[in-house]
Amino acid sequence: MFSQYNLQTRQMLTGNLLLAACCVFYLAWWLIAFKPEGAIKGVKSGWLLIPALLLGVEAVVEIARGSDADGQRGLLSRTAIVMGGIIAYVVLLAASSIILKRQVTTELLLIVGWTVLMFLEISGLFALGQYSGAMAIAFLVITVIVAIVSLVCYLLYYNLDSVKGYIDGMIPLLLVAVMMIAVTISVVSTK
């Protein structure tokens, strides 16, 4: 699959599909484990998190490897992206837990981590000539929008009733899956 692309682009595209599949398993778990009525808890639903985790880790590895464009200049510095992510996480963690009194969960780390990963990938696709500057900036803006919507969902979750919370929890997973597929299609359709 993706044999017409160089190794780095293939890694990123493969990582995108793996992360979309991760979202599908995570969403399947959410759909049955958090149903407002008749939720299926424990091992009967929790096993879905195993493929989600494995696919997610492999996706991160593939995208991170592929986005390192062998000294080619990306749209943004890899160091700046990673440091920006660390700073954003610390600020969001403090703001959400101390100021907004929101219970801290792994979703905050996942949202920030995904955003960093997307910035690395988009910068890498630009460095490899897969994206023009305008296309890269457009996808960076879309990434920020998805991250903000996901953060809003994260912050609202515990203040919603069970039905609204159930829907709220699905939104980031759906957006990330769509984004991963959209990036893949954007690269494949330009060749």
N, CA and C atoms as an extended XYZ file, in Angstrom:
573
Properties=species:S:1:pos:R:3:atomname:S:1:resname:S:1:resid:I:1 pbc="F F F"
N         0.848       -1.183        0.000 N   MET     1
C         0.000        0.000        0.000 CA  MET     1
C         0.891        1.244        0.000 C   MET     1
N         0.493        2.240       -0.751 N   PHE     2
C         1.205        3.506       -0.855 CA  PHE     2
C         2.613        3.339       -1.436 C   PHE     2
N         2.813        2.320       -2.264 N   SER     3
C         4.156        2.011       -2.773 CA  SER     3
C         4.739        3.119       -3.646 C   SER     3
N         3.918        3.997       -4.189 N   GLN     4
C         4.421        5.065       -5.051 CA  GLN     4
C         5.053        6.214       -4.261 C   GLN     4
N         4.994        6.160       -2.946 N   TYR     5
C         5.528        7.235       -2.101 CA  TYR     5
C         6.859        6.833       -1.483 C   TYR     5
N         7.625        7.841       -1.056 N   ASN     6
C         8.863        7.533       -0.358 CA  ASN     6
C         8.541        6.936        1.018 C   ASN     6
N         9.541        6.384        1.668 N   LEU     7
C         9.349        5.680        2.933 CA  LEU     7
C         8.663        6.551        3.975 C   LEU     7
N         9.105        7.786        4.107 N   GLN     8
C         8.545        8.657        5.148 CA  GLN     8
C         7.072        8.959        4.903 C   GLN     8
N         6.712        9.239        3.684 N   THR     9
C         5.302        9.502        3.378 CA  THR     9
C         4.472        8.249        3.626 C   THR     9
N         4.992        7.089        3.208 N   ARG    10
C         4.275        5.822        3.463 CA  ARG    10
C         4.059        5.609        4.950 C   ARG    10
N         5.075        5.917        5.751 N   GLN    11
C         4.939        5.749        7.203 CA  GLN    11
C         3.831        6.639        7.748 C   GLN    11
N         3.805        7.896        7.309 N   MET    12
C         2.775        8.807        7.815 CA  MET    12
C         1.383        8.374        7.365 C   MET    12
N         1.247        7.979        6.112 N   LEU    13
C        -0.059        7.555        5.619 CA  LEU    13
C        -0.526        6.278        6.324 C   LEU    13
N         0.392        5.352        6.531 N   THR    14
C         0.054        4.132        7.266 CA  THR    14
C        -0.338        4.474        8.694 C   THR    14
N         0.419        5.363        9.323 N   GLY    15
C         0.099        5.804       10.681 CA  GLY    15
C        -1.279        6.436       10.765 C   GLY    15
N        -1.645        7.199        9.740 N   ASN    16
C        -2.978        7.817        9.724 CA  ASN    16
C        -4.069        6.766        9.745 C   ASN    16
N        -3.925        5.740        8.915 N   LEU    17
C        -4.939        4.686        8.861 CA  LEU    17
C        -4.975        3.897       10.170 C   LEU    17
N        -3.798        3.664       10.756 N   LEU    18
C        -3.752        2.977       12.054 CA  LEU    18
C        -4.445        3.796       13.134 C   LEU    18
N        -4.225        5.112       13.124 N   LEU    19
C        -4.853        5.956       14.142 CA  LEU    19
C        -6.364        6.042       13.920 C   LEU    19
N        -6.796        6.062       12.677 N   ALA    20
C        -8.236        6.039       12.408 CA  ALA    20
C        -8.846        4.738       12.923 C   ALA    20
N        -8.144        3.610       12.717 N   ALA    21
C        -8.619        2.311       13.231 CA  ALA    21
C        -8.630        2.306       14.756 C   ALA    21
N        -7.624        2.918       15.372 N   CYS    22
C        -7.579        3.063       16.834 CA  CYS    22
C        -8.836        3.786       17.310 C   CYS    22
N        -9.194        4.866       16.627 N   CYS    23
C       -10.390        5.631       16.994 CA  CYS    23
C       -11.653        4.786       16.869 C   CYS    23
N       -11.704        3.916       15.875 N   VAL    24
C       -12.869        3.050       15.689 CA  VAL    24
C       -13.026        2.111       16.888 C   VAL    24
N       -11.923        1.494       17.322 N   PHE    25
C       -11.994        0.600       18.485 CA  PHE    25
C       -12.328        1.371       19.762 C   PHE    25
N       -11.722        2.541       19.927 N   TYR    26
C       -11.988        3.367       21.113 CA  TYR    26
C       -13.462        3.794       21.118 C   TYR    26
N       -13.962        4.187       19.935 N   LEU    27
C       -15.357        4.598       19.815 CA  LEU    27
C       -16.299        3.419       20.081 C   LEU    27
N       -15.955        2.235       19.577 N   ALA    28
C       -16.781        1.046       19.826 CA  ALA    28
C       -16.865        0.777       21.326 C   ALA    28
N       -15.721        0.909       22.007 N   TRP    29
C       -15.705        0.726       23.466 CA  TRP    29
C       -16.606        1.768       24.127 C   TRP    29
N       -16.452        3.029       23.720 N   TRP    30
C       -17.255        4.112       24.296 CA  TRP    30
C       -18.745        3.841       24.099 C   TRP    30
N       -19.106        3.428       22.894 N   LEU    31
C       -20.516        3.207       22.564 CA  LEU    31
C       -21.172        2.158       23.458 C   LEU    31
N       -20.427        1.106       23.832 N   ILE    32
C       -21.052        0.070       24.656 CA  ILE    32
C       -20.780        0.243       26.148 C   ILE    32
N       -19.658        0.836       26.497 N   ALA    33
C       -19.306        0.962       27.918 CA  ALA    33
C       -19.933        2.189       28.587 C   ALA    33
N       -20.336        3.180       27.810 N   PHE    34
C       -20.877        4.416       28.380 CA  PHE    34
C       -22.322        4.686       27.973 C   PHE    34
N       -22.979        3.662       27.412 N   LYS    35
C       -24.392        3.836       27.058 CA  LYS    35
C       -25.149        4.297       28.291 C   LYS    35
N       -26.017        5.277       28.137 N   PRO    36
C       -26.797        5.740       29.289 CA  PRO    36
C       -27.648        4.634       29.910 C   PRO    36
N       -28.133        3.722       29.103 N   GLU    37
C       -28.930        2.593       29.593 CA  GLU    37
C       -28.284        1.304       29.117 C   GLU    37
N       -28.018        0.391       30.018 N   GLY    38
C       -27.504       -0.921       29.636 CA  GLY    38
C       -26.046       -0.949       29.230 C   GLY    38
N       -25.229       -0.127       29.838 N   ALA    39
C       -23.801       -0.124       29.527 CA  ALA    39
C       -23.184       -1.483       29.847 C   ALA    39
N       -22.226       -1.877       29.028 N   ILE    40
C       -21.513       -3.137       29.236 CA  ILE    40
C       -20.127       -2.785       29.773 C   ILE    40
N       -19.889       -3.141       30.997 N   LYS    41
C       -18.643       -2.750       31.674 CA  LYS    41
C       -17.683       -3.928       31.765 C   LYS    41
N       -16.488       -3.625       32.240 N   GLY    42
C       -15.497       -4.658       32.510 CA  GLY    42
C       -14.903       -5.265       31.255 C   GLY    42
N       -14.508       -6.525       31.350 N   VAL    43
C       -13.823       -7.227       30.267 CA  VAL    43
C       -14.707       -7.352       29.028 C   VAL    43
N       -16.014       -7.418       29.220 N   LYS    44
C       -16.928       -7.570       28.086 CA  LYS    44
C       -16.845       -6.401       27.105 C   LYS    44
N       -16.439       -5.247       27.565 N   SER    45
C       -16.238       -4.108       26.671 CA  SER    45
C       -14.777       -3.651       26.674 C   SER    45
N       -14.106       -3.829       27.790 N   GLY    46
C       -12.741       -3.328       27.946 CA  GLY    46
C       -11.723       -3.928       26.994 C   GLY    46
N       -11.992       -5.133       26.504 N   TRP    47
C       -11.053       -5.752       25.574 CA  TRP    47
C       -10.869       -4.905       24.320 C   TRP    47
N       -11.844       -4.061       23.979 N   LEU    48
C       -11.731       -3.196       22.805 CA  LEU    48
C       -10.615       -2.159       22.955 C   LEU    48
N       -10.223       -1.902       24.192 N   LEU    49
C        -9.142       -0.944       24.416 CA  LEU    49
C        -7.769       -1.529       24.075 C   LEU    49
N        -7.662       -2.845       24.042 N   ILE    50
C        -6.371       -3.476       23.709 CA  ILE    50
C        -5.990       -3.188       22.259 C   ILE    50
N        -6.854       -3.504       21.270 N   PRO    51
C        -6.465       -3.131       19.898 CA  PRO    51
C        -6.366       -1.617       19.718 C   PRO    51
N        -7.190       -0.856       20.432 N   ALA    52
C        -7.091        0.605       20.335 CA  ALA    52
C        -5.705        1.062       20.773 C   ALA    52
N        -5.228        0.536       21.882 N   LEU    53
C        -3.903        0.907       22.388 CA  LEU    53
C        -2.804        0.478       21.427 C   LEU    53
N        -2.852       -0.757       20.976 N   LEU    54
C        -1.811       -1.269       20.077 CA  LEU    54
C        -1.780       -0.490       18.758 C   LEU    54
N        -2.944       -0.246       18.190 N   LEU    55
C        -3.013        0.525       16.951 CA  LEU    55
C        -2.543        1.962       17.172 C   LEU    55
N        -2.928        2.546       18.302 N   GLY    56
C        -2.538        3.917       18.607 CA  GLY    56
C        -1.043        4.074       18.778 C   GLY    56
N        -0.430        3.152       19.499 N   VAL    57
C         1.032        3.222       19.704 CA  VAL    57
C         1.762        3.061       18.377 C   VAL    57
N         1.355        2.083       17.582 N   GLU    58
C         2.005        1.880       16.282 CA  GLU    58
C         1.786        3.082       15.370 C   GLU    58
N         0.611        3.680       15.422 N   ALA    59
C         0.339        4.870       14.610 CA  ALA    59
C         1.279        6.008       14.988 C   ALA    59
N         1.450        6.230       16.279 N   VAL    60
C         2.345        7.295       16.743 CA  VAL    60
C         3.769        7.035       16.274 C   VAL    60
N         4.226        5.803       16.391 N   VAL    61
C         5.582        5.451       15.958 CA  VAL    61
C         5.747        5.725       14.463 C   VAL    61
N         4.789        5.261       13.663 N   GLU    62
C         4.875        5.442       12.205 CA  GLU    62
C         4.857        6.916       11.819 C   GLU    62
N         3.940        7.667       12.380 N   ILE    63
C         3.839        9.088       12.026 CA  ILE    63
C         5.071        9.852       12.504 C   ILE    63
N         5.533        9.566       13.711 N   ALA    64
C         6.716       10.268       14.231 CA  ALA    64
C         7.950        9.965       13.380 C   ALA    64
N         8.133        8.707       13.013 N   ARG    65
C         9.275        8.352       12.149 CA  ARG    65
C         9.155        9.026       10.786 C   ARG    65
N         7.983        8.945       10.208 N   GLY    66
C         7.790        9.516        8.882 CA  GLY    66
C         7.917       11.021        8.843 C   GLY    66
N         7.530       11.677        9.911 N   SER    67
C         7.536       13.142        9.917 CA  SER    67
C         8.930       13.734       10.076 C   SER    67
N         9.911       12.899       10.411 N   ASP    68
C        11.292       13.361       10.537 CA  ASP    68
C        11.916       13.375        9.145 C   ASP    68
N        11.883       14.497        8.494 N   ALA    69
C        12.221       14.613        7.072 CA  ALA    69
C        13.721       14.728        6.793 C   ALA    69
N        14.525       13.927        7.448 N   ASP    70
C        15.970       13.841        7.163 CA  ASP    70
C        16.652       15.188        6.936 C   ASP    70
N        16.510       16.064        7.876 N   GLY    71
C        17.187       17.348        7.798 CA  GLY    71
C        16.523       18.350        6.873 C   GLY    71
N        15.472       17.934        6.161 N   GLN    72
C        14.769       18.892        5.312 CA  GLN    72
C        13.982       19.836        6.213 C   GLN    72
N        13.874       21.046        5.788 N   ARG    73
C        13.207       22.059        6.606 CA  ARG    73
C        11.691       21.895        6.555 C   ARG    73
N        11.122       21.625        7.709 N   GLY    74
C         9.673       21.533        7.811 CA  GLY    74
C         9.068       22.915        7.940 C   GLY    74
N         7.774       22.946        7.938 N   LEU    75
C         7.067       24.214        8.097 CA  LEU    75
C         7.351       24.803        9.474 C   LEU    75
N         7.444       23.920       10.471 N   LEU    76
C         7.722       24.318       11.850 CA  LEU    76
C         8.854       23.451       12.396 C   LEU    76
N         9.583       23.950       13.337 N   SER    77
C        10.654       23.199       13.978 CA  SER    77
C        10.071       22.071       14.833 C   SER    77
N        10.642       20.872       14.713 N   ARG    78
C        10.184       19.733       15.520 CA  ARG    78
C        10.328       20.049       17.010 C   ARG    78
N        11.427       20.682       17.379 N   THR    79
C        11.654       21.037       18.776 CA  THR    79
C        10.589       22.014       19.258 C   THR    79
N        10.277       23.014       18.447 N   ALA    80
C         9.249       23.993       18.828 CA  ALA    80
C         7.889       23.321       18.978 C   ALA    80
N         7.575       22.377       18.088 N   ILE    81
C         6.294       21.679       18.170 CA  ILE    81
C         6.205       20.880       19.469 C   ILE    81
N         7.244       20.113       19.761 N   VAL    82
C         7.230       19.278       20.971 CA  VAL    82
C         7.228       20.139       22.231 C   VAL    82
N         8.064       21.164       22.269 N   MET    83
C         8.098       22.049       23.442 CA  MET    83
C         6.759       22.787       23.597 C   MET    83
N         6.183       23.223       22.491 N   GLY    84
C         4.879       23.872       22.533 CA  GLY    84
C         3.814       22.942       23.091 C   GLY    84
N         3.884       21.664       22.713 N   GLY    85
C         2.945       20.672       23.228 CA  GLY    85
C         3.095       20.461       24.725 C   GLY    85
N         4.329       20.391       25.185 N   ILE    86
C         4.574       20.212       26.622 CA  ILE    86
C         4.043       21.415       27.400 C   ILE    86
N         4.349       22.596       26.919 N   ILE    87
C         3.872       23.818       27.584 CA  ILE    87
C         2.344       23.877       27.560 C   ILE    87
N         1.758       23.576       26.403 N   ALA    88
C         0.288       23.598       26.287 CA  ALA    88
C        -0.335       22.603       27.266 C   ALA    88
N         0.253       21.416       27.393 N   TYR    89
C        -0.307       20.418       28.303 CA  TYR    89
C        -0.261       20.900       29.749 C   TYR    89
N         0.873       21.444       30.159 N   VAL    90
C         1.014       21.923       31.539 CA  VAL    90
C         0.021       23.051       31.815 C   VAL    90
N        -0.098       23.983       30.880 N   VAL    91
C        -1.029       25.107       31.059 CA  VAL    91
C        -2.472       24.602       31.109 C   VAL    91
N        -2.831       23.717       30.172 N   LEU    92
C        -4.206       23.192       30.136 CA  LEU    92
C        -4.510       22.325       31.353 C   LEU    92
N        -3.530       21.579       31.804 N   LEU    93
C        -3.699       20.753       32.994 CA  LEU    93
C        -3.970       21.644       34.206 C   LEU    93
N        -3.160       22.674       34.372 N   ALA    94
C        -3.346       23.588       35.499 CA  ALA    94
C        -4.678       24.334       35.393 C   ALA    94
N        -4.960       24.844       34.209 N   ALA    95
C        -6.200       25.607       34.038 CA  ALA    95
C        -7.432       24.738       34.251 C   ALA    95
N        -7.419       23.532       33.699 N   SER    96
C        -8.616       22.689       33.824 CA  SER    96
C        -8.787       22.118       35.225 C   SER    96
N        -7.692       21.762       35.883 N   SER    97
C        -7.832       21.146       37.208 CA  SER    97
C        -7.892       22.162       38.341 C   SER    97
N        -7.062       23.186       38.298 N   ILE    98
C        -7.006       24.147       39.405 CA  ILE    98
C        -8.076       25.227       39.252 C   ILE    98
N        -8.145       25.821       38.082 N   ILE    99
C        -9.076       26.935       37.885 CA  ILE    99
C       -10.502       26.439       37.639 C   ILE    99
N       -10.653       25.468       36.729 N   LEU   100
C       -11.995       25.002       36.374 CA  LEU   100
C       -12.462       23.811       37.205 C   LEU   100
N       -11.577       23.293       38.045 N   LYS   101
C       -11.898       22.169       38.943 CA  LYS   101
C       -12.398       20.930       38.187 C   LYS   101
N       -11.876       20.714       36.992 N   ARG   102
C       -12.262       19.552       36.196 CA  ARG   102
C       -11.378       18.378       36.585 C   ARG   102
N       -11.976       17.221       36.803 N   GLN   103
C       -11.218       16.005       37.107 CA  GLN   103
C       -10.263       15.728       35.944 C   GLN   103
N        -9.002       15.456       36.250 N   VAL   104
C        -8.007       15.192       35.215 CA  VAL   104
C        -8.155       13.745       34.741 C   VAL   104
N        -8.218       13.571       33.415 N   THR   105
C        -8.263       12.240       32.825 CA  THR   105
C        -7.249       12.172       31.689 C   THR   105
N        -7.002       10.968       31.196 N   THR   106
C        -6.005       10.787       30.135 CA  THR   106
C        -6.405       11.478       28.834 C   THR   106
N        -7.684       11.804       28.675 N   GLU   107
C        -8.120       12.431       27.430 CA  GLU   107
C        -7.401       13.754       27.154 C   GLU   107
N        -7.079       14.501       28.198 N   LEU   108
C        -6.354       15.757       27.982 CA  LEU   108
C        -4.991       15.477       27.349 C   LEU   108
N        -4.291       14.493       27.866 N   LEU   109
C        -2.990       14.116       27.299 CA  LEU   109
C        -3.157       13.624       25.862 C   LEU   109
N        -4.216       12.868       25.604 N   LEU   110
C        -4.458       12.365       24.251 CA  LEU   110
C        -4.755       13.505       23.277 C   LEU   110
N        -5.516       14.487       23.711 N   ILE   111
C        -5.840       15.627       22.837 CA  ILE   111
C        -4.577       16.413       22.492 C   ILE   111
N        -3.789       16.730       23.504 N   VAL   112
C        -2.556       17.497       23.259 CA  VAL   112
C        -1.565       16.656       22.460 C   VAL   112
N        -1.430       15.388       22.813 N   GLY   113
C        -0.515       14.509       22.084 CA  GLY   113
C        -0.893       14.374       20.620 C   GLY   113
N        -2.187       14.229       20.340 N   TRP   114
C        -2.636       14.134       18.954 CA  TRP   114
C        -2.335       15.427       18.206 C   TRP   114
N        -2.549       16.559       18.849 N   THR   115
C        -2.287       17.845       18.206 CA  THR   115
C        -0.813       17.981       17.847 C   THR   115
N         0.061       17.609       18.771 N   VAL   116
C         1.508       17.635       18.513 CA  VAL   116
C         1.835       16.704       17.348 C   VAL   116
N         1.284       15.508       17.366 N   LEU   117
C         1.533       14.542       16.307 CA  LEU   117
C         1.097       15.088       14.946 C   LEU   117
N        -0.062       15.731       14.901 N   MET   118
C        -0.544       16.299       13.640 CA  MET   118
C         0.355       17.447       13.170 C   MET   118
N         0.802       18.272       14.086 N   PHE   119
C         1.710       19.359       13.700 CA  PHE   119
C         3.006       18.782       13.130 C   PHE   119
N         3.524       17.710       13.753 N   LEU   120
C         4.732       17.066       13.239 CA  LEU   120
C         4.482       16.504       11.839 C   LEU   120
N         3.353       15.832       11.687 N   GLU   121
C         3.053       15.228       10.391 CA  GLU   121
C         2.876       16.276        9.300 C   GLU   121
N         2.098       17.290        9.566 N   ILE   122
C         1.845       18.322        8.559 CA  ILE   122
C         3.142       19.028        8.178 C   ILE   122
N         3.976       19.305        9.169 N   SER   123
C         5.273       19.917        8.895 CA  SER   123
C         6.143       18.978        8.063 C   SER   123
N         6.089       17.682        8.389 N   GLY   124
C         6.850       16.682        7.631 CA  GLY   124
C         6.353       16.550        6.198 C   GLY   124
N         5.040       16.569        6.006 N   LEU   125
C         4.491       16.488        4.651 CA  LEU   125
C         4.897       17.702        3.821 C   LEU   125
N         4.978       18.855        4.473 N   PHE   126
C         5.456       20.061        3.789 CA  PHE   126
C         6.926       19.887        3.402 C   PHE   126
N         7.739       19.406        4.326 N   ALA   127
C         9.179       19.235        4.070 CA  ALA   127
C         9.423       18.247        2.931 C   ALA   127
N         8.584       17.251        2.816 N   LEU   128
C         8.739       16.235        1.769 CA  LEU   128
C         8.116       16.657        0.434 C   LEU   128
N         7.519       17.848        0.400 N   GLY   129
C         6.927       18.342       -0.826 CA  GLY   129
C         5.538       17.786       -1.116 C   GLY   129
N         4.949       17.116       -0.139 N   GLN   130
C         3.600       16.573       -0.324 CA  GLN   130
C         2.533       17.658       -0.151 C   GLN   130
N         2.857       18.684        0.628 N   TYR   131
C         1.939       19.797        0.869 CA  TYR   131
C         2.603       21.095        0.455 C   TYR   131
N         1.827       21.970       -0.151 N   SER   132
C         2.271       23.341       -0.377 CA  SER   132
C         2.180       24.068        0.963 C   SER   132
N         2.723       25.256        1.027 N   GLY   133
C         2.609       26.046        2.248 CA  GLY   133
C         1.164       26.326        2.606 C   GLY   133
N         0.350       26.654        1.602 N   ALA   134
C        -1.063       26.961        1.847 CA  ALA   134
C        -1.810       25.734        2.362 C   ALA   134
N        -1.526       24.561        1.768 N   MET   135
C        -2.195       23.334        2.200 CA  MET   135
C        -1.778       22.992        3.629 C   MET   135
N        -0.505       23.127        3.929 N   ALA   136
C        -0.021       22.834        5.281 CA  ALA   136
C        -0.672       23.764        6.302 C   ALA   136
N        -0.730       25.033        5.998 N   ILE   137
C        -1.344       25.989        6.926 CA  ILE   137
C        -2.830       25.681        7.103 C   ILE   137
N        -3.508       25.326        6.014 N   ALA   138
C        -4.928       24.975        6.114 CA  ALA   138
C        -5.123       23.784        7.056 C   ALA   138
N        -4.279       22.765        6.923 N   PHE   139
C        -4.416       21.598        7.794 CA  PHE   139
C        -3.990       21.899        9.236 C   PHE   139
N        -3.046       22.810        9.430 N   LEU   140
C        -2.705       23.228       10.790 CA  LEU   140
C        -3.892       23.925       11.440 C   LEU   140
N        -4.567       24.779       10.687 N   VAL   141
C        -5.739       25.487       11.211 CA  VAL   141
C        -6.843       24.480       11.553 C   VAL   141
N        -7.075       23.521       10.670 N   ILE   142
C        -8.093       22.496       10.941 CA  ILE   142
C        -7.722       21.695       12.182 C   ILE   142
N        -6.444       21.390       12.329 N   THR   143
C        -5.973       20.667       13.524 CA  THR   143
C        -6.280       21.451       14.791 C   THR   143
N        -6.007       22.741       14.770 N   VAL   144
C        -6.286       23.586       15.934 CA  VAL   144
C        -7.787       23.607       16.230 C   VAL   144
N        -8.607       23.686       15.194 N   ILE   145
C       -10.063       23.678       15.400 CA  ILE   145
C       -10.518       22.365       16.027 C   ILE   145
N       -10.021       21.240       15.506 N   VAL   146
C       -10.377       19.931       16.074 CA  VAL   146
C        -9.912       19.844       17.527 C   VAL   146
N        -8.718       20.346       17.810 N   ALA   147
C        -8.200       20.322       19.184 CA  ALA   147
C        -9.070       21.171       20.107 C   ALA   147
N        -9.479       22.337       19.655 N   ILE   148
C       -10.323       23.212       20.488 CA  ILE   148
C       -11.680       22.565       20.742 C   ILE   148
N       -12.294       22.014       19.711 N   VAL   149
C       -13.579       21.338       19.890 CA  VAL   149
C       -13.417       20.179       20.870 C   VAL   149
N       -12.342       19.418       20.731 N   SER   150
C       -12.079       18.296       21.635 CA  SER   150
C       -11.885       18.769       23.070 C   SER   150
N       -11.170       19.881       23.246 N   LEU   151
C       -10.980       20.441       24.596 CA  LEU   151
C       -12.291       20.916       25.193 C   LEU   151
N       -13.129       21.523       24.392 N   VAL   152
C       -14.445       21.955       24.879 CA  VAL   152
C       -15.245       20.732       25.339 C   VAL   152
N       -15.227       19.677       24.534 N   CYS   153
C       -15.916       18.436       24.923 CA  CYS   153
C       -15.341       17.884       26.223 C   CYS   153
N       -14.021       17.908       26.340 N   TYR   154
C       -13.333       17.432       27.545 CA  TYR   154
C       -13.783       18.228       28.767 C   TYR   154
N       -13.834       19.540       28.631 N   LEU   155
C       -14.195       20.391       29.765 CA  LEU   155
C       -15.674       20.273       30.137 C   LEU   155
N       -16.533       20.059       29.154 N   LEU   156
C       -17.971       19.988       29.413 CA  LEU   156
C       -18.437       18.646       29.961 C   LEU   156
N       -17.718       17.581       29.676 N   TYR   157
C       -18.197       16.223       29.908 CA  TYR   157
C       -18.848       16.007       31.280 C   TYR   157
N       -18.179       16.347       32.354 N   TYR   158
C       -18.698       16.062       33.690 CA  TYR   158
C       -19.869       16.966       34.102 C   TYR   158
N       -20.149       17.975       33.296 N   ASN   159
C       -21.273       18.857       33.592 CA  ASN   159
C       -22.518       18.519       32.778 C   ASN   159
N       -22.468       17.439       32.035 N   LEU   160
C       -23.580       17.057       31.174 CA  LEU   160
C       -24.323       15.861       31.745 C   LEU   160
N       -25.601       15.746       31.384 N   ASP   161
C       -26.340       14.550       31.787 CA  ASP   161
C       -25.799       13.354       31.006 C   ASP   161
N       -26.268       12.162       31.334 N   SER   162
C       -25.668       10.949       30.762 CA  SER   162
C       -25.823       10.871       29.240 C   SER   162
N       -26.937       11.285       28.690 N   VAL   163
C       -27.131       11.217       27.236 CA  VAL   163
C       -26.232       12.233       26.529 C   VAL   163
N       -26.244       13.472       27.011 N   LYS   164
C       -25.407       14.502       26.390 CA  LYS   164
C       -23.917       14.182       26.577 C   LYS   164
N       -23.551       13.654       27.736 N   GLY   165
C       -22.168       13.255       27.975 CA  GLY   165
C       -21.736       12.117       27.059 C   GLY   165
N       -22.649       11.200       26.813 N   TYR   166
C       -22.398       10.072       25.920 CA  TYR   166
C       -22.068       10.580       24.512 C   TYR   166
N       -22.852       11.525       24.039 N   ILE   167
C       -22.626       12.111       22.716 CA  ILE   167
C       -21.351       12.952       22.722 C   ILE   167
N       -21.172       13.742       23.754 N   ASP   168
C       -19.994       14.609       23.907 CA  ASP   168
C       -18.700       13.793       23.818 C   ASP   168
N       -18.690       12.616       24.441 N   GLY   169
C       -17.492       11.778       24.443 CA  GLY   169
C       -17.144       11.197       23.088 C   GLY   169
N       -18.123       11.108       22.194 N   MET   170
C       -17.894       10.560       20.853 CA  MET   170
C       -17.288       11.587       19.900 C   MET   170
N       -17.576       12.831       20.126 N   ILE   171
C       -17.207       13.881       19.168 CA  ILE   171
C       -15.701       13.925       18.887 C   ILE   171
N       -14.818       13.975       19.896 N   PRO   172
C       -13.384       14.008       19.590 CA  PRO   172
C       -12.911       12.779       18.815 C   PRO   172
N       -13.429       11.607       19.154 N   LEU   173
C       -13.007       10.393       18.456 CA  LEU   173
C       -13.403       10.436       16.987 C   LEU   173
N       -14.608       10.881       16.725 N   LEU   174
C       -15.069       10.991       15.338 CA  LEU   174
C       -14.253       12.030       14.569 C   LEU   174
N       -13.999       13.171       15.197 N   LEU   175
C       -13.236       14.226       14.528 CA  LEU   175
C       -11.810       13.783       14.205 C   LEU   175
N       -11.172       13.113       15.140 N   VAL   176
C        -9.793       12.656       14.910 CA  VAL   176
C        -9.767       11.617       13.789 C   VAL   176
N       -10.695       10.665       13.813 N   ALA   177
C       -10.736        9.651       12.751 CA  ALA   177
C       -10.935       10.313       11.384 C   ALA   177
N       -11.862       11.250       11.307 N   VAL   178
C       -12.114       11.952       10.042 CA  VAL   178
C       -10.879       12.733        9.611 C   VAL   178
N       -10.218       13.383       10.557 N   MET   179
C        -9.019       14.162       10.237 CA  MET   179
C        -7.913       13.271        9.683 C   MET   179
N        -7.714       12.105       10.279 N   MET   180
C        -6.658       11.206        9.818 CA  MET   180
C        -6.948       10.730        8.394 C   MET   180
N        -8.195       10.441        8.127 N   ILE   181
C        -8.583       10.004        6.781 CA  ILE   181
C        -8.461       11.165        5.796 C   ILE   181
N        -8.852       12.365        6.226 N   ALA   182
C        -8.768       13.539        5.353 CA  ALA   182
C        -7.327       13.847        4.967 C   ALA   182
N        -6.411       13.755        5.911 N   VAL   183
C        -4.989       13.993        5.590 CA  VAL   183
C        -4.510       12.945        4.593 C   VAL   183
N        -4.867       11.695        4.811 N   THR   184
C        -4.462       10.629        3.895 CA  THR   184
C        -5.011       10.885        2.497 C   THR   184
N        -6.284       11.211        2.408 N   ILE   185
C        -6.906       11.479        1.099 CA  ILE   185
C        -6.260       12.687        0.434 C   ILE   185
N        -5.939       13.714        1.234 N   SER   186
C        -5.339       14.921        0.653 CA  SER   186
C        -3.988       14.624        0.004 C   SER   186
N        -3.234       13.704        0.597 N   VAL   187
C        -1.927       13.348        0.028 CA  VAL   187
C        -2.113       12.447       -1.197 C   VAL   187
N        -2.957       11.426       -1.051 N   VAL   188
C        -3.157       10.466       -2.142 CA  VAL   188
C        -3.790       11.135       -3.364 C   VAL   188
N        -4.683       12.070       -3.146 N   SER   189
C        -5.378       12.697       -4.276 CA  SER   189
C        -4.513       13.684       -5.047 C   SER   189
N        -3.379       14.080       -4.488 N   THR   190
C        -2.508       15.030       -5.190 CA  THR   190
C        -1.443       14.338       -6.030 C   THR   190
N        -1.334       13.032       -5.953 N   LYS   191
C        -0.337       12.283       -6.737 CA  LYS   191
C        -0.907       11.910       -8.075 C   LYS   191
